[in-house]
């Protein structure tokens, strides 16, 4: 019995933006090769990664909704794992379509631990100074 799945994958930023479409086509072809039907492909944009992956700091996020048999999903997963075109991927079972969902991807911001500690120390010292007065 066919079920609906969502695939989210990250294309490395070393790929030129004009070539991202070629990678999307290659992944869609891979999905259809194993008997799945691609319903929707949605490019979510180029974002800063939370941590470096294979010396990459940025990546293009792409979401794909497809229907497939459970056995073919395992084959798709295996081929995505060995693909050099993508950094990371994740396939999940889907009940709600991506087209109905609003994506609100937020840029990752690094927190400097030393600055945060200094700010807390200053705050604590100012509270101690107010308490002594």
C-alpha positions as CSV (number, residue, x, y, z in Angstrom):
1,X,0.0,0.0,0.0
2,X,1.4,3.4,-1.0
3,X,1.8,6.0,1.6
4,X,2.8,9.7,1.5
5,X,6.3,10.8,2.6
6,X,8.3,14.0,2.9
7,X,11.9,14.2,2.0
8,X,14.0,17.2,3.2
9,X,17.5,17.4,1.9
10,X,20.4,19.9,1.8
11,X,22.4,20.6,-1.3
12,X,25.9,22.0,-0.5
13,X,26.5,25.7,-1.3
14,X,29.5,24.8,-3.5
15,X,26.8,24.0,-6.1
16,X,26.1,27.2,-8.1
17,X,22.5,28.4,-7.7
18,X,21.7,27.8,-11.4
19,X,22.8,24.1,-10.9
20,X,20.5,23.5,-7.9
21,X,17.6,22.8,-10.3
22,X,19.7,20.1,-11.9
23,X,20.3,18.4,-8.5
24,X,16.6,18.7,-7.8
25,X,15.8,17.0,-11.1
26,X,18.3,14.2,-10.4
27,X,16.8,13.5,-6.9
28,X,13.3,13.5,-8.4
29,X,14.4,11.1,-11.1
30,X,15.9,8.8,-8.4
31,X,12.6,8.8,-6.5
32,X,10.5,8.0,-9.6
33,X,13.1,5.3,-10.6
34,X,11.8,3.1,-7.6
35,X,8.1,3.5,-8.4
36,X,7.3,6.5,-6.3
37,X,5.3,9.5,-7.5
38,X,6.7,13.0,-6.8
39,X,3.8,15.3,-5.9
40,X,5.6,18.5,-5.0
41,X,9.2,19.8,-4.9
42,X,9.7,23.1,-3.0
43,X,13.0,24.9,-2.7
44,X,13.1,26.5,0.8
45,X,16.2,28.6,0.2
46,X,19.9,28.9,1.1
47,X,20.5,29.0,4.8
48,X,23.4,28.9,7.3
49,X,23.9,25.5,8.8
50,X,23.9,25.0,12.5
51,X,27.3,23.3,12.3
52,X,29.8,22.6,9.5
53,X,29.0,19.5,7.4
54,X,31.9,18.4,5.1
55,X,33.5,21.9,5.5
56,X,30.2,23.5,4.3
57,X,28.6,26.4,6.3
58,X,25.7,27.0,4.0
59,X,23.3,24.8,2.1
60,X,20.2,24.9,-0.1
61,X,17.2,23.3,1.6
62,X,14.7,21.4,-0.6
63,X,11.4,19.6,0.4
64,X,9.8,16.9,-1.7
65,X,6.5,15.2,-1.1
66,X,6.0,11.8,-2.7
67,X,3.9,8.7,-2.5
68,X,5.6,5.3,-2.5
69,X,5.5,1.7,-1.2
70,X,7.4,1.1,2.0
71,X,10.0,-1.2,0.3
72,X,10.9,1.4,-2.3
73,X,11.4,4.1,0.4
74,X,14.2,2.0,1.8
75,X,15.9,1.8,-1.6
76,X,15.5,5.6,-2.1
77,X,17.0,6.1,1.4
78,X,19.9,3.9,0.5
79,X,20.6,5.8,-2.7
80,X,20.3,9.2,-1.0
81,X,22.8,8.1,1.6
82,X,25.5,7.4,-0.9
83,X,24.7,10.4,-3.1
84,X,27.5,13.1,-3.4
85,X,25.0,15.7,-4.5
86,X,23.4,16.2,-1.0
87,X,24.9,16.8,2.5
88,X,22.0,15.5,4.6
89,X,18.5,14.1,4.1
90,X,15.6,13.0,6.1
91,X,12.5,11.0,5.0
92,X,9.4,11.1,7.2
93,X,5.9,9.8,6.8
94,X,3.5,12.6,6.1
95,X,-0.1,13.2,6.8
96,X,-0.3,16.9,5.9
97,X,1.1,18.2,2.7
98,X,4.0,20.6,2.5
99,X,2.0,22.9,0.3
100,X,-0.4,23.4,3.2
101,X,2.3,24.1,5.8
102,X,4.1,27.4,6.2
103,X,7.8,27.1,6.5
104,X,9.4,29.5,8.8
105,X,13.1,28.7,8.6
106,X,15.2,30.9,10.9
107,X,18.9,31.7,10.4
108,X,21.2,30.1,12.9
109,X,23.0,32.6,15.1
110,X,26.1,31.6,17.1
111,X,26.3,32.6,20.7
112,X,29.7,33.6,22.0
113,X,29.9,31.8,25.4
114,X,32.5,34.1,26.8
115,X,30.4,37.2,26.0
116,X,27.3,35.6,27.5
117,X,29.2,34.7,30.8
118,X,30.6,38.3,31.0
119,X,27.1,39.7,30.5
120,X,25.7,37.5,33.3
121,X,28.6,38.5,35.6
122,X,27.9,42.2,35.0
123,X,24.2,41.6,35.6
124,X,24.9,39.8,38.9
125,X,27.4,42.5,40.0
126,X,24.9,45.3,39.3
127,X,22.3,43.4,41.4
128,X,24.7,43.0,44.2
129,X,25.6,46.7,44.1
130,X,21.9,47.7,44.2
131,X,21.3,45.3,47.2
132,X,24.2,46.9,49.2
133,X,22.8,50.4,48.7
